[in-house]
């Protein structure tokens, strides 16, 4: 695709490693290439052996034999063809693809490969926004010749450098802004390069469902469908005033802007976290009334662990929330924003307890988590008093 005539567009890229965790595992187990492989579950305690690795000395464990409460971390593309996806319970994945190979997650190894691919990338591009273990935004305009062929030449060089450094592939979308670049990086996976210009909006972006836009979650997507708005193009044709009436001033205006591919955000060169959290999946489903002592102890422990993590990293936060996943795999979150920043375990426990009061507790719980957001450096946080703990379970 040739670059449009006229003023040169901004060139921002989104790079996403292809099935990152699974691809790292395939480097260690190349004979699994092309097979359905699911990454999930935990390593066996006190052992360096990998649960689900070469069982009986020669064969890998199959997902069909899995018994437990683990969750799919990721899966190879061959497994995804059966409907397996990240966040799915391993027992459910076993029903969809019982013949899949099951390997436990090894985050130390994934972090090592993350450092390797980012180091290779940094040799070619000076301005990078780190978005996590397996994805980054890149300012192609900061690289000499970065806009050549709309960014394709530089994208090819980056893919080659990462392949040499790690043996892994990645997909890259290059567009006028971060919103469209992230969308484009999904167009041609795996090992794809997609170049998007502003003039491509109607042909390439508008036919897609609204949920493809980063930031449009399941609730907003469902609400749009209820209103008869299914594609991004249909969203773009909606009057801004009508969107504001349906979704509120801020969110309605934002939906209108992103449907037209507008995004003025610059790359953030700082990697400060916006939130920290602790959560646990129970060995058995727990009930808020019948298992109150056990839940109360777990809840207090999570808050204490989170406070310790905040202190260790030097952060305090204002927004405290809880996450619950029920025995039917449905999840809810509740949050409360304070007038001050805190890293105090008792304040976190008390505020998280107030959030729990607003969450349904009739069903048995599979997972419980606590989160602190709106983080700042702890030195900038105002000191607070320490209230009494509030026991809700």
Secondary structure as UniProt FT lines:
FT   STRAND          12..17
FT   TURN            18..19
FT   HELIX           20..28
FT   HELIX           30..32
FT   TURN            33..34
FT   STRAND          37..40
FT   TURN            45..46
FT   TURN            51..52
FT   STRAND          54..55
FT   TURN            56..58
FT   STRAND          59..60
FT   HELIX           63..65
FT   STRAND          71..75
FT   HELIX           77..80
FT   TURN            81..83
FT   TURN            86..87
FT   HELIX           90..96
FT   TURN            98..99
FT   STRAND          101..103
FT   HELIX           107..122
FT   TURN            123..124
FT   STRAND          128..130
FT   STRAND          135..139
FT   HELIX           140..142
FT   TURN            144..147
FT   HELIX           148..151
FT   HELIX           152..166
FT   STRAND          170..175
FT   HELIX           178..184
FT   TURN            185..188
FT   STRAND          193..195
FT   HELIX           198..200
FT   HELIX           201..205
FT   TURN            206..207
FT   HELIX           210..212
FT   TURN            214..215
FT   HELIX           218..226
FT   TURN            227..228
FT   HELIX           232..236
FT   HELIX           240..247
FT   HELIX           249..259
FT   TURN            260..261
FT   STRAND          275..286
FT   TURN            288..291
FT   HELIX           292..313
FT   STRAND          315..326
FT   TURN            327..328
FT   STRAND          331..342
FT   HELIX           345..357
FT   STRAND          365..373
FT   STRAND          376..377
FT   HELIX           378..380
//
